Amino acid sequence: MVAVLLVVSSVAYGQSGGQTTIIDDWSQIAIPPPPELRSVTVNSTTTALLILDMQNNLTDPSVRPRAAMSIPAISFLLSKARAHSMLVVYSNTPGASPSDIVSALSPLPGDPVVRSGVDKFFRTDLEQILADHGIRTVIVTGTAANGAVLYTATGAALRGMKVIVPVDGMSAEPEYVEQYVAWHLLNSPGTRNAATLTRSDLILFTAD
């Protein structure tokens, strides 16, 4: 009898229209206005540049053009970071190695390289590396925006760090994914009080 009542109730709910879902309303959802990109000044002694999963196989322009297009912006930031003796930390996907990182962004001897899935804090010593260097702010770059960038940025924010994401230094296919991640970083409870969206040329470095 209970099963019959549940079926009747479900049919009645369906026939009455019920509450529409996000899938039903998908085409009617308005796109939020683009967020403002902010200029930001970072202290090079307490800031680290994270370069996540920028491997040859993940930046092939014939397959992932957005990732390939982000290399110059990340390279620009890397040059600035090197000039200010800033900590640079790299990551690889689980099956890759430092030699798989694109040559334009190659780590130097002594640069930490962690290896994990989308969250680069997961089962790595990334948290300890940052703590040992007194890092309070991370600049997060890499691919994919909805993978390593999003989850590592969230992990950093949940650990009390400020997170800076230059939108020209994160990538994903298709472009909608980058759009979603930019919105998510500024609106998610995990990152909205810690994240700043910027562009590589809007980041200034100081040793003060």
Secondary structure, 3 states (H helix, E strand, C coil): CHHHHHHHHHHHHHHCCCCCCCCCCHHHCCCCCCCCCCCEEEECCCEEEEEECCEHHHCCCCCCHHHHHHHHHHHHHHHHHHHCCCEEEEEECCCCCHHHECHHHCCCCCCCEEECCCCCCCCCCHHHHHHHCCCCEEEEEEECHHHHHHHHHHHHHHCCCEEEEEHHHEECCCHHHHHHHHHHHHHCCCCCCCEEEECHHHEEEECC
